[in-house]
Amino acid sequence: MIAIDTNVLVRFLVDDDPEQVAAACELMAAASRQEPVFLCREVVVETVWVLERAYRFSRARIADVLVELAAADGLVIEDFDDVAEAASEYRSGSVGFSDLMILAACRRSDAQPLFTFDQQLAAVDGAALPGRR
């Protein structure tokens, strides 16, 4: 198994630098169930941030990208269930994807509530403001 960094995944997704896109596409095209490409949580989180901030993708479009990546043969996404859960909440909510990934990890670890001073995150099931349960 190989792994790719955020910049390789972003090149593959946005098709904005012909030379780098070609190299990224070659890596992704070679991915298979026997020789998969690994995406760690941090790469997924960074990719969402880059697509949102630098490329101005909408939440719905980013969530669609995550669903497509999850369905792709030859990709192994670390903590896939966390990514799927966070993507679903991210699509229609106002909480940042990275915060939703933190909350998903807490839920998976049965560590709840997640106390936060972030009022938007505290409104999501499984999170709370300090001093409230």
HELIX and SHEET records of a PDB file:
HELIX    1   1 THR A    6  VAL A   14  1                                   9    
HELIX    2   2 PRO A   18  ALA A   30  1                                  13    
HELIX    3   3 ARG A   41  ARG A   53  1                                  13    
HELIX    4   4 ARG A   59  ALA A   71  1                                  13    
HELIX    5   5 PHE A   80  SER A   92  1                                  13    
HELIX    6   6 PHE A   97  ARG A  108  1                                  12    
HELIX    7   7 GLN A  119  ALA A  122  1                                   4    
SHEET    1   A 3 ILE A   2  ALA A   3  0                                        
SHEET    2   A 3 VAL A  37  LEU A  39  1                                        
SHEET    3   A 3 LEU A  75  ILE A  77  1                                        
SHEET    1   B 2 LEU A 114  PHE A 115  0                                        
SHEET    2   B 2 ALA A 127  ALA A 128  1                                        
END                                                                             
